[in-house]
């Protein structure tokens, strides 16, 4: 459903602030298992459930999908923005915590948020001056981030309702979300059909698989904008997390976060995470905090490879990120200020880190960067995997 920004918020007010996970009309998705129980957990049952969180003012249902693997790890995602609202993993003592920042009610998501767990598109990250030229035609997009275009514009994919369906395989359960973006949406050429599938495997992997097709040449750069705090959502800041990035280079940026040109070496700078470093060890040397695209160590056309490894020492939780993308944007939640919260816990500045697998910012205006052009009869594809484990 595509509507204008203010109309979207006004028309999508709920009859009440439906709590995430409360659901007004619970149902088991077609082909899914019965609801979880102590006995089914002990029998290593994988579950996929769907519930309705309520309806928008125009009668459109917003659904939540919950997937649980054989070990009890759990993810939740809703059709608004194809948004991950929970990734629950255990600590050393077996205690499950949601390690992805979330909001408690659907009303809060509808009111607007900094893309907590949502899909950003058509173009994740920034395009300078909201303008690009493709095949001789110039396109003007919204400038919703200072002078630049950010995360698809004023009503990007994170603000729209996607269609959702439950899925299961031999050793995974999950959901697929699909969105039709019309020709001219936010200024982009071509009708685009995008999908993202979240799969939770019995190897404790969250697999994100993206596809997109268009009927006119256009630019596509999708990502999931999850905010990770491996100590648990709202459990202070992420400055003590140990981070390794498989990247010898990064893209220096100007004051509006647009790349200045070619990649620079990280060696000898506070941008260097080639060996594990706490995020807070040098963040004071980075103006505004980390919000930079890292160029992953991989050859052009190389497939799935390691992008990052994060360790939270107190809980022992480990998250490894693998992706087919050429870059990853490190963002340290520099804009959080404690006003947003869940379960009474405020989300403070640097209260999480984002590792957004993607192509480089401003690629439509940088022919020297890996191309983000998608043409008819081509399919955009991306796979990004978050693997969870415990450090002994």
C-alpha positions in Angstrom: 0.0 0.0 0.0 1.5 3.3 -1.2 0.3 6.5 0.4 1.8 9.9 1.1 3.8 10.4 4.4 1.4 12.3 6.6 -1.7 10.5 5.2 0.1 7.2 6.0 0.4 8.1 9.6 -3.0 9.6 9.9 -4.9 6.8 8.2 -2.9 4.0 10.0 -3.9 4.8 13.6 -5.1 1.7 15.4 -8.2 1.3 17.4 -5.8 0.9 20.4 -2.1 0.7 20.9 -1.9 -3.0 20.2 1.1 -4.5 22.1 3.6 -6.3 19.9 3.1 -10.0 20.5 -0.4 -9.6 22.1 -2.3 -10.0 18.8 -6.0 -9.5 18.5 -6.7 -12.5 16.3 -4.2 -15.3 16.8 -4.0 -18.0 14.2 -1.5 -20.7 13.1 -0.2 -20.0 9.6 -1.1 -22.5 6.9 1.1 -25.6 7.2 2.5 -24.5 10.6 2.9 -26.4 13.8 0.7 -26.1 16.9 1.7 -23.4 19.4 4.8 -24.1 21.4 4.7 -25.9 24.8 7.2 -27.3 27.2 6.7 -30.8 25.7 7.2 -29.5 22.1 10.3 -27.7 23.1 11.8 -30.8 24.6 11.0 -32.7 21.4 13.0 -30.1 19.4 10.1 -28.8 17.5 10.5 -26.0 15.0 7.5 -23.5 15.0 6.2 -20.8 12.7 3.2 -18.9 13.9 1.2 -15.9 12.5 -1.0 -13.5 14.5 -2.8 -10.3 13.6 -1.7 -7.3 15.6 -4.7 -5.4 14.6 -6.0 -3.3 11.6 -5.2 0.0 10.2 -8.0 2.6 9.8 -8.6 1.4 6.3 -9.1 -2.2 7.4 -5.7 -3.6 6.5 -4.3 -6.2 8.8 -0.8 -6.0 10.1 0.6 -9.4 10.8 3.4 -10.7 13.0 5.3 -13.9 12.3 7.2 -15.8 15.0 9.8 -18.5 14.1 11.3 -20.8 16.8 14.1 -23.3 16.1 14.9 -26.6 17.8 17.1 -24.9 20.3 14.5 -22.3 21.3 16.0 -19.3 19.5 13.2 -17.1 18.3 12.7 -14.3 15.7 9.7 -12.1 15.2 8.9 -10.0 12.2 5.9 -7.8 11.1 4.5 -6.9 7.8 5.0 -3.2 8.4 8.4 -2.5 6.9 9.2 -6.2 6.9 10.6 -5.3 10.3 12.4 -7.6 12.7 11.0 -7.0 16.1 12.8 -9.7 18.0 15.9 -11.9 17.8 16.0 -13.9 21.1 19.2 -15.8 21.8 20.6 -17.2 25.1 23.5 -16.1 27.2 26.0 -18.4 28.9 23.4 -19.3 31.5 20.7 -20.1 28.9 18.7 -16.9 29.5 17.0 -15.7 26.4 17.1 -12.0 25.6 16.0 -9.9 22.6 19.3 -8.6 21.3 17.7 -6.4 18.6 16.2 -3.0 19.6 12.4 -2.9 19.3 9.3 -1.0 20.2 6.5 -2.4 22.3 3.4 -1.4 20.3 2.3 -1.3 16.7 1.3 2.3 17.3 4.9 3.2 18.1 6.1 1.6 14.9 3.4 3.5 12.9 4.4 6.8 14.5 7.9 6.6 13.1 11.2 5.3 14.4 14.9 5.1 13.3 14.4 2.0 11.1 14.6 -0.5 14.1 15.0 -3.8 12.3 13.3 -2.6 9.1 14.1 -3.0 5.4 15.5 0.2 3.9 14.9 0.8 0.2 14.8 1.4 -2.6 18.2 2.7 -1.8 19.7 2.1 1.6 22.1 4.8 2.8 22.6 8.1 1.0 22.4 9.5 -2.5 24.0 13.0 -2.9 21.6 15.8 -3.5 18.9 13.2 -4.1 19.8 13.1 -7.7 21.2 10.7 -10.3 21.4 10.2 -14.0 20.7 6.9 -15.6 20.8 6.1 -19.3 20.8 9.9 -20.1 17.7 10.7 -17.9 18.1 12.6 -14.6 15.9 11.7 -11.6 15.2 13.9 -8.6 14.5 12.1 -5.3 13.4 13.5 -2.0 16.1 15.1 0.1 15.1 13.9 3.5 18.6 13.9 5.2 19.9 17.4 5.0 20.8 18.0 1.3 20.8 14.2 0.6 18.4 11.3 0.0 18.4 8.6 2.7 16.9 5.1 3.0 14.5 5.5 0.1 13.0 8.9 0.9 10.2 10.2 3.0 8.1 7.1 2.7 10.8 4.4 2.2 10.2 0.7 2.3 10.4 0.7 6.1 7.2 2.8 6.2 5.1 0.5 3.9 3.0 -2.6 4.4 4.4 -5.7 2.9 2.6 -9.0 2.2 3.8 -11.9 4.4 3.6 -15.6 4.2 4.9 -18.4 6.4 7.6 -20.8 5.1 9.4 -23.9 6.4 12.1 -26.2 5.2 13.9 -29.3 6.4 15.8 -27.6 9.1 14.5 -24.0 9.1 11.3 -22.0 9.6 10.6 -18.4 8.5 8.6 -15.9 6.5 8.7 -14.2 3.2 7.7 -10.5 2.8 6.9 -9.0 -0.7 6.3 -5.4 -1.7 5.3 -3.8 -5.1 6.8 -0.4 -5.5 5.2 1.5 -8.4 7.0 3.4 -11.2 7.9 6.8 -9.9 7.7 5.8 -6.2 9.7 8.4 -4.3 11.1 9.5 -7.7 12.7 6.2 -8.7 12.0 4.9 -12.2 10.4 1.5 -12.8 7.9 -0.7 -11.1 9.9 -2.8 -8.6 8.8 -6.0 -6.9 11.0 -6.7 -3.9 11.1 -9.6 -1.5 12.9 -10.5 1.7 12.9 -13.9 3.4 13.9 -14.4 7.0 14.9 -18.0 7.8 15.8 -19.2 11.2 17.9 -22.4 11.0 18.7 -25.2 13.5 22.3 -24.0 13.2 21.3 -20.8 15.0 21.5 -18.7 11.8 19.2 -15.9 10.8 19.4 -16.0 7.0 18.1 -13.0 5.1 17.6 -13.5 1.4 16.6 -10.6 -0.9 15.4 -10.5 -4.5 14.0 -7.7 -6.7 12.9 -7.3 -10.3 12.0 -4.1 -12.3 10.4 -3.2 -15.6 12.6 -0.2 -16.2 16.3 0.4 -15.4 16.6 1.6 -11.8 18.9 1.6 -8.8 18.4 -0.9 -6.0 20.3 -1.2 -2.7 18.4 -3.0 0.1 19.5 -3.7 3.7 18.0 -4.6 7.1 18.6 -1.9 9.6 18.7 -3.9 12.8 20.2 -2.3 15.9 22.1 -5.0 17.9 22.9 -5.0 21.6 24.1 -8.5 22.4 23.7 -7.8 26.2 20.0 -7.3 25.5 17.9 -4.5 24.1 18.1 -1.5 26.5 21.0 -2.9 28.5 23.2 0.2 28.4 25.5 1.0 25.5 27.4 -1.2 23.1 30.8 0.5 23.7 32.1 -2.7 25.4 31.3 -5.0 22.5 34.3 -6.4 20.8 34.1 -5.9 17.0 36.1 -7.3 14.1 35.4 -6.1 10.6 36.9 -8.0 7.6 37.8 -4.8 5.9 41.1 -3.1 5.3 39.5 -0.1 3.7 36.6 2.3 4.3 35.0 5.3 2.6 35.8 8.7 4.2 32.8 11.0 4.1 32.1 14.7 4.1 30.0 16.5 6.8 26.8 15.3 5.2 28.0 11.6 5.2 28.6 11.4 1.4 31.8 9.6 0.4 34.6 11.9 -0.6 36.0 9.5 -3.3 38.1 6.3 -3.3 38.4 4.0 -0.3 41.1 4.8 2.3 43.2 2.4 4.4 42.0 1.8 8.0 45.5 0.9 9.3 46.7 3.4 11.8 43.3 5.1 12.2 40.4 4.8 14.7 38.5 3.1 11.8 40.6 -0.1 12.1 38.7 -3.1 13.3 40.7 -5.7 11.4 41.6 -7.1 14.8 39.0 -7.2 17.6 38.6 -3.9 19.3 36.0 -2.6 21.7 33.7 -0.2 19.9 34.3 2.5 22.6 38.1 2.3 22.5 38.5 5.0 19.9 35.0 6.3 19.2 35.9 9.7 20.8 38.3 10.2 17.9 35.5 9.8 15.3 33.5 13.0 14.8 29.9 12.1 15.7 30.6 8.4 16.2 30.9 5.6 13.6 28.6 5.9 10.6 30.8 4.7 7.8 30.8 2.2 5.0 33.5 -0.5 5.1 34.8 -2.1 1.9 34.9 -5.8 2.6 38.0 -7.9 1.8 36.6 -9.8 -1.2 37.1 -10.0 -4.9 34.5 -8.6 -7.4 31.8 -11.1 -7.8 32.8 -13.2 -4.8 29.8 -14.7 -3.0 29.1 -15.1 0.7 32.0 -14.1 2.9 32.7 -13.1 6.5 31.9 -9.4 7.1 32.0 -9.0 10.9 32.3 -10.7 14.2 30.8 -9.2 17.4 31.3 -10.5 21.0 29.6 -9.2 24.1 31.9 -10.3 26.9 29.5 -10.3 29.9 26.8 -12.5 28.3 29.2 -14.5 26.0 27.0 -13.9 23.0 28.7 -13.9 19.7 27.3 -12.8 16.3 29.0 -13.4 13.0 27.8 -11.7 9.9 28.3 -13.1 6.4 27.1 -11.4 3.2 27.2 -11.4 -0.6 27.4 -7.6 -0.5 30.6 -5.6 -1.1 30.2 -3.4 1.9 28.9 -3.0 5.4 27.8 0.2 7.1 28.9 0.4 10.7 26.6 2.8 12.7 26.8 3.1 16.4 23.3 4.5 17.1 24.7 8.0 17.5 21.2 9.6 17.3 19.6 7.7 20.2 19.0 9.8 23.2 16.9 7.8 25.7 13.5 9.0 24.5 12.7 5.7 22.9 12.5 2.7 25.2 11.0 -0.7 25.7 10.2 -2.6 28.9 11.0 0.6 30.7 14.6 0.5 29.5 15.7 3.7 27.6 17.7 3.4 24.4 20.7 5.6 25.1 23.3 7.1 22.8 25.5 4.3 21.4 22.9 1.8 22.8 23.4 -0.5 19.8 25.4 -1.0 16.7 24.1 -1.5 13.1 26.0 -3.7 10.6 24.1 -2.9 7.4 25.2 -5.2 4.5 24.9 -3.1 1.3 26.5 -1.5 -1.7 28.3 1.8 -1.2 26.6 5.1 -0.5 26.1 7.4 -3.5 26.9 4.6 -6.0 24.4 6.0 -8.5 26.8 9.0 -8.9 30.0 7.0 -8.6 30.7 4.9 -11.7 33.9 3.7 -10.1 31.9 2.0 -7.3 30.2 -1.5 -7.7 27.1 -0.8 -9.7 23.6 -0.7 -8.2 21.8 -0.6 -11.5 19.0 -3.2 -12.0 17.6 -3.7 -15.5 14.6 -5.6 -16.8 15.1 -9.3 -17.1 17.7 -9.2 -14.3 17.2 -10.2 -10.7 18.7 -8.4 -7.7 19.9 -10.9 -5.2 21.5 -10.6 -1.8 22.1 -13.1 1.0 23.2 -12.0 4.5 23.5 -14.4 7.5 23.7 -13.6 11.2 25.1 -16.7 13.0 24.8 -16.7 16.8 26.9 -18.7 19.3 28.5 -18.4 22.7 32.1 -17.7 23.6 33.4 -20.2 26.1 
